[in-house]
């Protein structure tokens, strides 16, 4: 099968790329570093010649609801237009568990992304997944304020990005399903504990402070709703196991 990956060099996209290649698929890598501006487009239909399925794992580093909405709506519209023109049969998109009713910050952008996929012309599948184990590293980088790191108060059920990629690829190989069963990790974690464990594993000494973020975005993170529901698919690798595998 010929598969296009939007965001092919990102945290999940690089795993989807490797796994798809390992399974014998032909991959079209859509990423800025490969010369594809998915947001400002348009994406030439010729890029998707022969592609049966698009896996959309594109993303943007922002906490702005307006910026994230603009990004995801533009990317989705460009992929839909090019995919329809090229005869693509299936669009698989990645979203986040527990974001219903949290139309704020980045989550507002992901809700807009889901709506754009659902109203588009391409048959689709949406997979909502929990935050990745890799989120600890991203938090460590974003939260640095001089000698300390500020970590949002968050109760999560994180999952390995590679396991998310495996599920996405399996969905891409099948028929469009609309909304797929959510995917979360095997156990609950506090984000502050994840960040501290990451620092310990690296032998780094750094002061970390947990802070509850304001508004509905902060409430969603602290409340535990981003762990997803009880009836979800579960990944197998715990954060501790994943962390050990990184060394």
Secondary structure, DSSP 8 states (H G I E B T S, - for coil): -EEEEETTTSTTHHHHHHHHHHTT-EEEEE-GGGT--TTT----GGGGTT--EEEE--------HHHHHHHHHHHHHHHHHHHHHHT--EEEEEEETT-TT--SHHHHHHHHHHHHHHHSSS-EEEEEE--BTTHHHHHHHHTEETTEEEEE--EE--B-HHHHHHHHHHHHHS---EE---EE-SS-EEHHHHHHHHHHHHT---EEEEE--SHHHHHHHHHTGGG--SSSEE-S--HHHHHHHT-
